[in-house]
Amino acid sequence: MKKEKIMKNSKHGRYYTVPFTHSRDIVVDFISIGKKTMKVYAIGEIDVTLPLKKIAEYKEKGIKISFTAYLSYIFAQTLVDHPSMQAIKWGRRRMVIFEDVDLTCIVEKEIKGKKVPSQVLIRKANEKSILEITEVFRSGVSKKDDSILDKDEESGRDLLLKLPGFLRRFLMNRIYKNPFSRRNFLGTAGITSVGVYAKGGGTAIPIATENISINAGGIDKKPGYPINEDGSLNLDKIEPRDYLWITFNIDHTTVDGGPTTRFIADYRVRLSKAYGLDSLDE
């Protein structure tokens, strides 16, 4: 049952209070870790007119594809061709590069009437089809899981949530510094999609913990040049196009500008050309 707001008075005006939950403590812990990383950001737009058109065509046939899942599919496939983008520093003079892509996705679920962020970890996303990733997203959002709120309301039954903040952050930093425990806990790459709720363009610059992650923003419709089959622009025609705002977050400790530029270029081409949507079995 929803608790009634208890309004209070002060010289600054009327107000009410809400609990700062234990799950918010975990968010603060992740932010503290993310702020210690040496990230560089690439922000821009990608023409997604063609993939949106194909996804709409599949929907008319009764095949529903999550656009965020499709972005994740392209992300995983591109990382396979650019494995150094997943490099994680280990100790002083080594870096670990995992062959597979374990993708951490943040989805919003409604639990007991409250919308809360929840982590979905897709193991070996590079081996999954677009429809398989779509199913993972949908099951992650619809799954009934009241554990987060239960822990908050019962003073944190989970050991991690009951630990003092300094000890909790110490353990999380130990996990983060070990590539193998980090992969088990956080995956090797991450994606968030604030554009699901945006009306129009715009993106965010999140404080990410992953070495590489993308943040999909809103979609702007504006005039532009159509894309030819070979990927070039048709400069003889202007028409309404859909442009996705997107942010790439890269750890500059392990990756240089050249490999990053080539990775982003490949991601942009694949997404704009609707890679994988002609055959959902790819």
C-alpha positions as YAML, in Angstrom:
chain: A
units: angstrom
residues:
- id: 1
  name: MET
  ca: [0.00, 0.00, 0.00]
- id: 2
  name: LYS
  ca: [1.27, 3.41, -0.93]
- id: 3
  name: LYS
  ca: [2.37, 5.46, 2.07]
- id: 4
  name: GLU
  ca: [0.68, 8.81, 2.64]
- id: 5
  name: LYS
  ca: [2.89, 11.88, 2.34]
- id: 6
  name: ILE
  ca: [3.36, 13.64, 5.66]
- id: 7
  name: MET
  ca: [3.68, 17.34, 4.92]
- id: 8
  name: LYS
  ca: [5.76, 19.49, 7.26]
- id: 9
  name: ASN
  ca: [6.18, 23.23, 7.57]
- id: 10
  name: SER
  ca: [9.35, 25.28, 7.70]
- id: 11
  name: LYS
  ca: [10.34, 28.89, 7.12]
- id: 12
  name: HIS
  ca: [11.42, 27.77, 3.62]
- id: 13
  name: GLY
  ca: [8.04, 26.32, 2.75]
- id: 14
  name: ARG
  ca: [6.11, 23.06, 3.06]
- id: 15
  name: TYR
  ca: [7.93, 19.81, 2.39]
- id: 16
  name: TYR
  ca: [7.88, 16.05, 2.91]
- id: 17
  name: THR
  ca: [10.61, 13.40, 3.14]
- id: 18
  name: VAL
  ca: [11.19, 10.04, 1.47]
- id: 19
  name: PRO
  ca: [13.74, 7.34, 2.42]
- id: 20
  name: PHE
  ca: [17.19, 7.26, 0.85]
- id: 21
  name: THR
  ca: [17.07, 3.53, 0.13]
- id: 22
  name: HIS
  ca: [19.87, 1.00, 0.32]
- id: 23
  name: SER
  ca: [19.62, 0.48, -3.42]
- id: 24
  name: ARG
  ca: [20.49, 4.17, -3.84]
- id: 25
  name: ASP
  ca: [23.65, 3.50, -1.81]
- id: 26
  name: ILE
  ca: [24.70, 0.99, -4.47]
- id: 27
  name: VAL
  ca: [24.14, 3.61, -7.18]
- id: 28
  name: VAL
  ca: [26.39, 6.03, -5.27]
- id: 29
  name: ASP
  ca: [29.04, 3.30, -4.99]
- id: 30
  name: PHE
  ca: [29.02, 2.72, -8.75]
- id: 31
  name: ILE
  ca: [29.29, 6.46, -9.39]
- id: 32
  name: SER
  ca: [32.30, 6.68, -7.06]
- id: 33
  name: ILE
  ca: [34.01, 3.91, -9.05]
- id: 34
  name: GLY
  ca: [33.10, 5.44, -12.41]
- id: 35
  name: LYS
  ca: [34.52, 8.84, -11.42]
- id: 36
  name: LYS
  ca: [37.96, 7.26, -10.91]
- id: 37
  name: THR
  ca: [38.18, 6.03, -14.51]
- id: 38
  name: MET
  ca: [39.87, 8.05, -17.25]
- id: 39
  name: LYS
  ca: [37.04, 8.25, -19.77]
- id: 40
  name: VAL
  ca: [36.87, 10.06, -23.07]
- id: 41
  name: TYR
  ca: [33.53, 10.70, -24.75]
- id: 42
  name: ALA
  ca: [32.41, 10.76, -28.36]
- id: 43
  name: ILE
  ca: [29.01, 12.36, -28.93]
- id: 44
  name: GLY
  ca: [27.18, 12.53, -32.23]
- id: 45
  name: GLU
  ca: [24.26, 11.47, -34.39]
- id: 46
  name: ILE
  ca: [23.68, 8.38, -36.51]
- id: 47
  name: ASP
  ca: [21.11, 8.11, -39.29]
- id: 48
  name: VAL
  ca: [18.77, 5.30, -38.18]
- id: 49
  name: THR
  ca: [16.04, 5.82, -40.79]
- id: 50
  name: LEU
  ca: [16.62, 2.47, -42.49]
- id: 51
  name: PRO
  ca: [16.76, 0.24, -39.37]
- id: 52
  name: LEU
  ca: [13.65, 1.92, -37.93]
- id: 53
  name: LYS
  ca: [11.85, 1.33, -41.22]
- id: 54
  name: LYS
  ca: [12.81, -2.36, -41.27]
- id: 55
  name: ILE
  ca: [11.83, -2.83, -37.62]
- id: 56
  name: ALA
  ca: [8.43, -1.27, -38.40]
- id: 57
  name: GLU
  ca: [8.03, -3.65, -41.35]
- id: 58
  name: TYR
  ca: [8.75, -6.64, -39.12]
- id: 59
  name: LYS
  ca: [6.21, -5.34, -36.60]
- id: 60
  name: GLU
  ca: [3.53, -5.36, -39.30]
- id: 61
  name: LYS
  ca: [4.36, -9.04, -39.85]
- id: 62
  name: GLY
  ca: [3.92, -9.75, -36.12]
- id: 63
  name: ILE
  ca: [7.66, -9.81, -35.30]
- id: 64
  name: LYS
  ca: [8.45, -7.29, -32.57]
- id: 65
  name: ILE
  ca: [12.04, -6.12, -32.27]
- id: 66
  name: SER
  ca: [13.31, -3.90, -29.47]
- id: 67
  name: PHE
  ca: [15.30, -1.00, -30.90]
- id: 68
  name: THR
  ca: [17.53, -0.98, -27.80]
- id: 69
  name: ALA
  ca: [18.12, -4.70, -28.30]
- id: 70
  name: TYR
  ca: [19.08, -4.00, -31.91]
- id: 71
  name: LEU
  ca: [21.56, -1.32, -30.79]
- id: 72
  name: SER
  ca: [22.99, -3.90, -28.38]
- id: 73
  name: TYR
  ca: [23.28, -6.47, -31.18]
- id: 74
  name: ILE
  ca: [25.25, -4.04, -33.35]
- id: 75
  name: PHE
  ca: [27.39, -3.11, -30.33]
- id: 76
  name: ALA
  ca: [28.30, -6.73, -29.59]
- id: 77
  name: GLN
  ca: [29.00, -7.61, -33.24]
- id: 78
  name: THR
  ca: [31.25, -4.57, -33.70]
- id: 79
  name: LEU
  ca: [33.18, -5.30, -30.50]
- id: 80
  name: VAL
  ca: [34.02, -8.77, -31.83]
- id: 81
  name: ASP
  ca: [35.83, -7.11, -34.75]
- id: 82
  name: HIS
  ca: [37.53, -4.62, -32.43]
- id: 83
  name: PRO
  ca: [38.49, -6.75, -29.40]
- id: 84
  name: SER
  ca: [41.00, -4.23, -28.05]
- id: 85
  name: MET
  ca: [38.08, -1.95, -27.15]
- id: 86
  name: GLN
  ca: [37.32, -4.39, -24.30]
- id: 87
  name: ALA
  ca: [40.85, -4.31, -22.86]
- id: 88
  name: ILE
  ca: [40.93, -4.19, -19.06]
- id: 89
  name: LYS
  ca: [44.10, -3.23, -17.18]
- id: 90
  name: TRP
  ca: [45.35, -5.96, -14.84]
- id: 91
  name: GLY
  ca: [48.05, -5.07, -12.39]
- id: 92
  name: ARG
  ca: [50.77, -2.73, -13.56]
- id: 93
  name: ARG
  ca: [51.84, -4.09, -16.96]
- id: 94
  name: ARG
  ca: [49.15, -6.37, -18.34]
- id: 95
  name: MET
  ca: [45.78, -6.03, -20.02]
- id: 96
  name: VAL
  ca: [43.12, -8.72, -20.34]
- id: 97
  name: ILE
  ca: [41.04, -8.90, -23.53]
- id: 98
  name: PHE
  ca: [38.06, -11.24, -23.40]
- id: 99
  name: GLU
  ca: [36.97, -12.95, -26.60]
- id: 100
  name: ASP
  ca: [33.25, -12.83, -25.84]
- id: 101
  name: VAL
  ca: [31.07, -9.80, -25.17]
- id: 102
  name: ASP
  ca: [29.15, -9.85, -21.88]
- id: 103
  name: LEU
  ca: [26.82, -6.89, -22.17]
- id: 104
  name: THR
  ca: [25.40, -5.08, -19.15]
- id: 105
  name: CYS
  ca: [22.13, -3.30, -19.91]
- id: 106
  name: ILE
  ca: [20.18, -1.04, -17.59]
- id: 107
  name: VAL
  ca: [16.40, -1.40, -17.84]
- id: 108
  name: GLU
  ca: [13.62, 0.17, -15.81]
- id: 109
  name: LYS
  ca: [11.21, -2.14, -14.05]
- id: 110
  name: GLU
  ca: [8.12, -1.36, -12.03]
- id: 111
  name: ILE
  ca: [8.26, -3.06, -8.64]
- id: 112
  name: LYS
  ca: [5.44, -2.56, -6.16]
- id: 113
  name: GLY
  ca: [4.34, 0.53, -8.04]
- id: 114
  name: LYS
  ca: [7.81, 2.06, -8.14]
- id: 115
  name: LYS
  ca: [10.05, 2.39, -11.18]
- id: 116
  name: VAL
  ca: [13.57, 1.23, -10.35]
- id: 117
  name: PRO
  ca: [16.68, 0.66, -12.50]
- id: 118
  name: SER
  ca: [17.68, -2.95, -12.87]
- id: 119
  name: GLN
  ca: [20.75, -4.58, -14.42]
- id: 120
  name: VAL
  ca: [20.38, -7.18, -17.15]
- id: 121
  name: LEU
  ca: [23.58, -9.04, -17.99]
- id: 122
  name: ILE
  ca: [23.62, -10.70, -21.42]
- id: 123
  name: ARG
  ca: [26.34, -13.36, -21.49]
- id: 124
  name: LYS
  ca: [28.02, -13.93, -24.86]
- id: 125
  name: ALA
  ca: [25.87, -11.28, -26.53]
- id: 126
  name: ASN
  ca: [28.03, -11.65, -29.64]
- id: 127
  name: GLU
  ca: [26.58, -15.15, -30.17]
- id: 128
  name: LYS
  ca: [22.94, -14.10, -29.79]
- id: 129
  name: SER
  ca: [20.56, -13.04, -32.56]
- id: 130
  name: ILE
  ca: [18.55, -9.83, -32.58]
- id: 131
  name: LEU
  ca: [15.41, -11.71, -31.52]
- id: 132
  name: GLU
  ca: [17.24, -13.49, -28.69]
- id: 133
  name: ILE
  ca: [18.54, -10.20, -27.29]
- id: 134
  name: THR
  ca: [15.06, -8.69, -27.67]
- id: 135
  name: GLU
  ca: [13.65, -11.56, -25.59]
- id: 136
  name: VAL
  ca: [16.28, -11.02, -22.88]
- id: 137
  name: PHE
  ca: [15.32, -7.35, -22.66]
- id: 138
  name: ARG
  ca: [11.62, -8.06, -22.47]
- id: 139
  name: SER
  ca: [12.00, -10.79, -19.86]
- id: 140
  name: GLY
  ca: [14.26, -8.50, -17.82]
- id: 141
  name: VAL
  ca: [11.64, -5.75, -17.78]
- id: 142
  name: SER
  ca: [8.64, -7.98, -17.14]
- id: 143
  name: LYS
  ca: [10.25, -10.29, -14.57]
- id: 144
  name: LYS
  ca: [8.55, -10.02, -11.20]
- id: 145
  name: ASP
  ca: [11.29, -9.36, -8.67]
- id: 146
  name: ASP
  ca: [10.52, -7.56, -5.43]
- id: 147
  name: SER
  ca: [13.87, -8.33, -3.84]
- id: 148
  name: ILE
  ca: [15.22, -4.78, -4.16]
- id: 149
  name: LEU
  ca: [12.33, -3.17, -2.34]
- id: 150
  name: ASP
  ca: [12.12, -5.98, 0.19]
- id: 151
  name: LYS
  ca: [15.73, -5.39, 1.15]
- id: 152
  name: ASP
  ca: [15.11, -1.67, 1.53]
- id: 153
  name: GLU
  ca: [12.02, -2.06, 3.64]
- id: 154
  name: GLU
  ca: [13.51, -4.72, 5.90]
- id: 155
  name: SER
  ca: [16.73, -2.81, 6.63]
- id: 156
  name: GLY
  ca: [18.84, -4.68, 4.10]
- id: 157
  name: ARG
  ca: [18.82, -8.43, 4.52]
- id: 158
  name: ASP
  ca: [21.41, -8.80, 1.81]
- id: 159
  name: LEU
  ca: [24.94, -8.80, 3.18]
- id: 160
  name: LEU
  ca: [26.25, -6.26, 0.67]
- id: 161
  name: LEU
  ca: [23.55, -3.77, 1.48]
- id: 162
  name: LYS
  ca: [24.11, -4.19, 5.23]
- id: 163
  name: LEU
  ca: [27.83, -3.46, 5.08]
- id: 164
  name: PRO
  ca: [29.11, 0.01, 6.06]
- id: 165
  name: GLY
  ca: [29.63, 2.26, 3.06]
- id: 166
  name: PHE
  ca: [33.44, 2.37, 3.29]
- id: 167
  name: LEU
  ca: [33.70, -1.44, 3.49]
- id: 168
  name: ARG
  ca: [31.18, -1.93, 0.67]
- id: 169
  name: ARG
  ca: [33.13, 0.42, -1.60]
- id: 170
  name: PHE
  ca: [36.41, -1.27, -0.65]
- id: 171
  name: LEU
  ca: [35.06, -4.66, -1.75]
- id: 172
  name: MET
  ca: [33.58, -3.23, -4.95]
- id: 173
  name: ASN
  ca: [36.91, -1.59, -5.82]
- id: 174
  name: ARG
  ca: [38.67, -4.93, -5.32]
- id: 175
  name: ILE
  ca: [36.17, -6.55, -7.67]
- id: 176
  name: TYR
  ca: [36.59, -3.76, -10.21]
- id: 177
  name: LYS
  ca: [40.39, -4.02, -10.31]
- id: 178
  name: ASN
  ca: [40.30, -7.74, -11.16]
- id: 179
  name: PRO
  ca: [39.26, -8.28, -14.82]
- id: 180
  name: PHE
  ca: [37.81, -11.72, -14.11]
- id: 181
  name: SER
  ca: [35.66, -10.78, -11.14]
- id: 182
  name: ARG
  ca: [34.67, -7.59, -12.96]
- id: 183
  name: ARG
  ca: [33.45, -9.60, -15.93]
- id: 184
  name: ASN
  ca: [31.39, -11.85, -13.65]
- id: 185
  name: PHE
  ca: [29.86, -8.85, -11.89]
- id: 186
  name: LEU
  ca: [29.69, -6.12, -14.55]
- id: 187
  name: GLY
  ca: [30.28, -7.82, -17.90]
- id: 188
  name: THR
  ca: [32.76, -6.45, -20.44]
- id: 189
  name: ALA
  ca: [30.70, -3.61, -21.99]
- id: 190
  name: GLY
  ca: [27.58, -1.64, -21.17]
- id: 191
  name: ILE
  ca: [24.61, 0.08, -22.76]
- id: 192
  name: THR
  ca: [21.91, 2.41, -21.47]
- id: 193
  name: SER
  ca: [19.04, 3.92, -23.41]
- id: 194
  name: VAL
  ca: [17.56, 7.15, -22.06]
- id: 195
  name: GLY
  ca: [16.05, 7.79, -25.49]
- id: 196
  name: VAL
  ca: [13.22, 5.37, -24.70]
- id: 197
  name: TYR
  ca: [11.60, 8.15, -22.68]
- id: 198
  name: ALA
  ca: [12.86, 11.17, -24.62]
- id: 199
  name: LYS
  ca: [10.63, 13.11, -26.96]
- id: 200
  name: GLY
  ca: [13.07, 14.36, -29.55]
- id: 201
  name: GLY
  ca: [16.85, 14.55, -29.62]
- id: 202
  name: GLY
  ca: [19.45, 14.84, -26.92]
- id: 203
  name: THR
  ca: [21.70, 12.46, -25.04]
- id: 204
  name: ALA
  ca: [23.49, 12.13, -21.71]
- id: 205
  name: ILE
  ca: [27.08, 11.68, -20.55]
- id: 206
  name: PRO
  ca: [26.79, 9.03, -17.83]
- id: 207
  name: ILE
  ca: [29.43, 8.16, -15.25]
- id: 208
  name: ALA
  ca: [30.01, 4.64, -16.52]
- id: 209
  name: THR
  ca: [31.96, 1.88, -14.78]
- id: 210
  name: GLU
  ca: [32.54, -0.25, -17.89]
- id: 211
  name: ASN
  ca: [35.67, 0.30, -19.98]
- id: 212
  name: ILE
  ca: [33.45, 0.84, -23.00]
- id: 213
  name: SER
  ca: [29.77, 1.67, -23.04]
- id: 214
  name: ILE
  ca: [27.23, 3.52, -25.14]
- id: 215
  name: ASN
  ca: [24.33, 5.72, -24.13]
- id: 216
  name: ALA
  ca: [21.52, 5.88, -26.68]
- id: 217
  name: GLY
  ca: [19.68, 9.18, -26.51]
- id: 218
  name: GLY
  ca: [16.62, 10.53, -28.28]
- id: 219
  name: ILE
  ca: [15.80, 10.51, -31.97]
- id: 220
  name: ASP
  ca: [15.46, 13.71, -34.00]
- id: 221
  name: LYS
  ca: [13.57, 13.89, -37.27]
- id: 222
  name: LYS
  ca: [15.08, 16.47, -39.58]
- id: 223
  name: PRO
  ca: [15.98, 16.93, -43.26]
- id: 224
  name: GLY
  ca: [19.02, 15.04, -44.53]
- id: 225
  name: TYR
  ca: [20.58, 13.19, -47.42]
- id: 226
  name: PRO
  ca: [19.44, 9.60, -48.00]
- id: 227
  name: ILE
  ca: [22.04, 6.83, -47.83]
- id: 228
  name: ASN
  ca: [22.89, 4.80, -50.94]
- id: 229
  name: GLU
  ca: [23.33, 1.03, -50.83]
- id: 230
  name: ASP
  ca: [27.11, 1.41, -50.79]
- id: 231
  name: GLY
  ca: [26.90, 3.62, -47.70]
- id: 232
  name: SER
  ca: [27.57, 6.91, -49.49]
- id: 233
  name: LEU
  ca: [25.25, 9.91, -49.31]
- id: 234
  name: ASN
  ca: [22.87, 10.79, -52.14]
- id: 235
  name: LEU
  ca: [23.61, 14.50, -52.41]
- id: 236
  name: ASP
  ca: [20.94, 15.01, -55.08]
- id: 237
  name: LYS
  ca: [18.04, 14.57, -52.70]
- id: 238
  name: ILE
  ca: [16.91, 15.83, -49.28]
- id: 239
  name: GLU
  ca: [14.21, 14.07, -47.29]
- id: 240
  name: PRO
  ca: [13.06, 13.66, -43.66]
- id: 241
  name: ARG
  ca: [15.49, 11.40, -41.80]
- id: 242
  name: ASP
  ca: [15.68, 9.97, -38.27]
- id: 243
  name: TYR
  ca: [18.88, 10.69, -36.35]
- id: 244
  name: LEU
  ca: [19.82, 8.94, -33.12]
- id: 245
  name: TRP
  ca: [21.82, 10.92, -30.58]
- id: 246
  name: ILE
  ca: [24.45, 8.68, -29.01]
- id: 247
  name: THR
  ca: [27.37, 8.89, -26.56]
- id: 248
  name: PHE
  ca: [30.34, 6.53, -26.59]
- id: 249
  name: ASN
  ca: [32.27, 6.20, -23.30]
- id: 250
  name: ILE
  ca: [35.80, 4.82, -23.67]
- id: 251
  name: ASP
  ca: [38.51, 4.22, -21.08]
- id: 252
  name: HIS
  ca: [41.54, 6.05, -22.45]
- id: 253
  name: THR
  ca: [43.80, 4.09, -20.09]
- id: 254
  name: THR
  ca: [43.61, 1.02, -22.34]
- id: 255
  name: VAL
  ca: [42.46, 2.34, -25.73]
- id: 256
  name: ASP
  ca: [43.92, 5.04, -28.00]
- id: 257
  name: GLY
  ca: [42.12, 7.46, -30.29]
- id: 258
  name: GLY
  ca: [42.82, 5.62, -33.57]
- id: 259
  name: PRO
  ca: [41.22, 2.28, -32.60]
- id: 260
  name: THR
  ca: [38.33, 4.17, -31.00]
- id: 261
  name: THR
  ca: [37.67, 6.15, -34.18]
- id: 262
  name: ARG
  ca: [37.69, 3.01, -36.32]
- id: 263
  name: PHE
  ca: [35.35, 1.23, -33.91]
- id: 264
  name: ILE
  ca: [32.85, 4.10, -33.91]
- id: 265
  name: ALA
  ca: [33.02, 4.37, -37.70]
- id: 266
  name: ASP
  ca: [32.20, 0.66, -38.08]
- id: 267
  name: TYR
  ca: [29.36, 0.92, -35.57]
- id: 268
  name: ARG
  ca: [27.92, 3.93, -37.39]
- id: 269
  name: VAL
  ca: [28.03, 2.21, -40.81]
- id: 270
  name: ARG
  ca: [26.46, -1.02, -39.56]
- id: 271
  name: LEU
  ca: [23.67, 0.78, -37.73]
- id: 272
  name: SER
  ca: [22.81, 3.18, -40.55]
- id: 273
  name: LYS
  ca: [22.77, 0.31, -43.10]
- id: 274
  name: ALA
  ca: [20.50, -1.85, -40.87]
- id: 275
  name: TYR
  ca: [23.10, -4.58, -40.51]
- id: 276
  name: GLY
  ca: [21.54, -7.94, -39.62]
- id: 277
  name: LEU
  ca: [17.94, -6.93, -40.23]
- id: 278
  name: ASP
  ca: [17.69, -8.48, -43.69]
- id: 279
  name: SER
  ca: [18.11, -11.87, -42.06]
- id: 280
  name: LEU
  ca: [17.13, -12.25, -38.41]
- id: 281
  name: ASP
  ca: [19.06, -15.52, -38.27]
- id: 282
  name: GLU
  ca: [22.43, -13.76, -38.43]
...
